């Protein structure tokens, strides 16, 4: 007599588990969730550490630490610290770099995606990627020895002579231009060069991903190539290009080594682009290792916190921009 | 060729490259280095072996200042041939980090250029500082001299203590300032009518601490204080620039006509930078050198030390004293070490660095000045007071 083995009922938990696992869907889902939770936990852990380790500095200086001032205090001997010159330096150099890099990068990307002869495309691609692979300390050294004396100093002199006396603008262009060329302008230029490959590569990919039907339609309606690019392709890829700017901005805000080497590391009150300055990342890199007093260490950590929050805010603003742009272009039109 | 075959061949090719690279590296260069060392060391230390890690070896960890890092690395390396059973590992993480590490007990010794504060002594309970070597800071400059006749080189720049303070305060800011011209009559016709760009260290550093402590001693006009990083008055004045590290400062000075900055003497010497002579407290013109540093240390002598064996030795009043000099220190726990074998080995090493002739020569070659006899004896006596589980470590 053969024994009949009853299969487990469909509702039994074991059979449900087997069903769930056998296709790999459920385990895969949980692995993915764990990975994304890890990112959030990391961000929170970093934020919490920065907040906790800067407690004394926050309670000692309060908001005076962050207020804009033209006579900033950063005095490790007497334990008096204010972060404004560093915040200003970071914002000014990064935003200037974005403004300078954007037209150049988008130009390169348009050339590579739309106009470039096929034989040139590959070498150009390589060169752009090579630019991204150069270590920042090399940019810094090249900046000090070659770029500052040959490019930055003459440009800065020119800017000073042109705008130095224009009312309103003169705040940004007061001199005298330092002989060495080490200035916020130098840092902005170096950052520009460093973020061009990032923005270019993403923008090019965005343009290449636009379906050919869009170009054909525009050309069929009688648009010239310029009109096709300017009125069809760029608006179509706008949200992607904004994403590229976010990536570039992220790199510019956090860049430490190259900026430290060319910005002059001077805490002076001037708001001028042509004067030496300091950034948040450079003051941390410069002084953290030898910060002796507790308040000094904590102030540096608080600057880290400010940089962290600032990066988050700028990213959120950029995300919002992408979102509002994407909302304006209906999905049907983009397919 | 199918896709699979192609990718398989690519993997093979990559593997071959990796193997070739590994094979190439391990063969020749290391062997050469090894033999050279052996030849050099055999004469000095006949008892040395080629195998520096026998069973039962002691690992000693240290961390701290980067100012003495070159000489500590050199000593560590040489000592592995003196006592192969000891492996010393020193990490240059900065004075602040070193002090924190020794207080927390995560290292066996710390290196520091800055002195421990009262609350740090309290936190670390039984900490003691020991001066190891001294070094000087020199003023490097790059002046674009004008109208220099062909075939002649302008004389060396001379500065006195007050003028140096005035320059770093931004008060003297032109090369034709009467104070500079008066000190350099030979350069009177060549000095350019140009702003002095003053380059300082942007990173916190023992070099800055020695330099600013000297400025504090030179004149009451210097109000920024003496520390590893300070608020530079010359930045506020608008002609100051910060460079990262000795390299950053020297690069800025070399590239900026009519600039002036300060670096550690060993760095200036190994890079062939011109540095200024100084008029010291007793009114004599001195050049920074091993002799003038030693003269300054001898002027202060062991009497300058407090009970923690720390001393500020800037601005000596001896005839040949170079004024910008400082000690770099080792920090040890004097009572709470519990591993007596390790404690014994550590103190043997420290003793070796202070007394051995070859250790002194290595320090001298790198531009550091070793302690004069009287100071060294005081340090050795203090080392003798270290105990482990209540027993003296040194016999």
Boltz contact constraints between the chains, C-beta under 6 A:
constraints:
  - contact:
      token1: [A, 74]
      token2: [B, 231]
      max_distance: 6.0
  - contact:
      token1: [A, 75]
      token2: [B, 231]
      max_distance: 6.0
  - contact:
      token1: [A, 76]
      token2: [B, 227]
      max_distance: 6.0
  - contact:
      token1: [A, 76]
      token2: [B, 229]
      max_distance: 6.0
  - contact:
      token1: [A, 77]
      token2: [B, 225]
      max_distance: 6.0
  - contact:
      token1: [A, 77]
      token2: [B, 227]
      max_distance: 6.0
  - contact:
      token1: [A, 77]
      token2: [B, 230]
      max_distance: 6.0
  - contact:
      token1: [A, 144]
      token2: [B, 251]
      max_distance: 6.0
  - contact:
      token1: [A, 179]
      token2: [B, 197]
      max_distance: 6.0
  - contact:
      token1: [A, 179]
      token2: [B, 256]
      max_distance: 6.0
  - contact:
      token1: [A, 180]
      token2: [B, 241]
      max_distance: 6.0
  - contact:
      token1: [A, 180]
      token2: [B, 252]
      max_distance: 6.0
  - contact:
      token1: [A, 180]
      token2: [B, 255]
      max_distance: 6.0
  - contact:
      token1: [A, 180]
      token2: [B, 256]
      max_distance: 6.0
  - contact:
      token1: [A, 182]
      token2: [B, 241]
      max_distance: 6.0
  - contact:
      token1: [A, 260]
      token2: [B, 244]
      max_distance: 6.0
  - contact:
      token1: [A, 264]
      token2: [B, 241]
      max_distance: 6.0
  - contact:
      token1: [A, 265]
      token2: [B, 202]
      max_distance: 6.0
  - contact:
      token1: [A, 265]
      token2: [B, 242]
      max_distance: 6.0
  - contact:
      token1: [A, 266]
      token2: [B, 235]
      max_distance: 6.0
  - contact:
      token1: [A, 266]
      token2: [B, 240]
      max_distance: 6.0
  - contact:
      token1: [A, 266]
      token2: [B, 241]
      max_distance: 6.0
  - contact:
      token1: [A, 266]
      token2: [B, 242]
      max_distance: 6.0
  - contact:
      token1: [A, 267]
      token2: [B, 235]
      max_distance: 6.0
  - contact:
      token1: [A, 268]
      token2: [B, 235]
      max_distance: 6.0
  - contact:
      token1: [A, 268]
      token2: [B, 236]
      max_distance: 6.0
  - contact:
      token1: [A, 276]
      token2: [B, 241]
      max_distance: 6.0
  - contact:
      token1: [A, 286]
      token2: [B, 202]
      max_distance: 6.0
  - contact:
      token1: [A, 286]
      token2: [B, 203]
      max_distance: 6.0
  - contact:
      token1: [A, 287]
      token2: [B, 204]
      max_distance: 6.0
  - contact:
      token1: [A, 287]
      token2: [B, 229]
      max_distance: 6.0
  - contact:
      token1: [A, 289]
      token2: [B, 94]
      max_distance: 6.0
  - contact:
      token1: [A, 290]
      token2: [B, 94]
      max_distance: 6.0
  - contact:
      token1: [A, 290]
      token2: [B, 95]
      max_distance: 6.0
  - contact:
      token1: [A, 290]
      token2: [B, 96]
      max_distance: 6.0
  - contact:
      token1: [A, 290]
      token2: [B, 204]
      max_distance: 6.0
  - contact:
      token1: [A, 290]
      token2: [B, 205]
      max_distance: 6.0
  - contact:
      token1: [A, 290]
      token2: [B, 228]
      max_distance: 6.0
  - contact:
      token1: [A, 291]
      token2: [B, 96]
      max_distance: 6.0
  - contact:
      token1: [A, 292]
      token2: [B, 96]
      max_distance: 6.0
  - contact:
      token1: [A, 292]
      token2: [B, 114]
      max_distance: 6.0
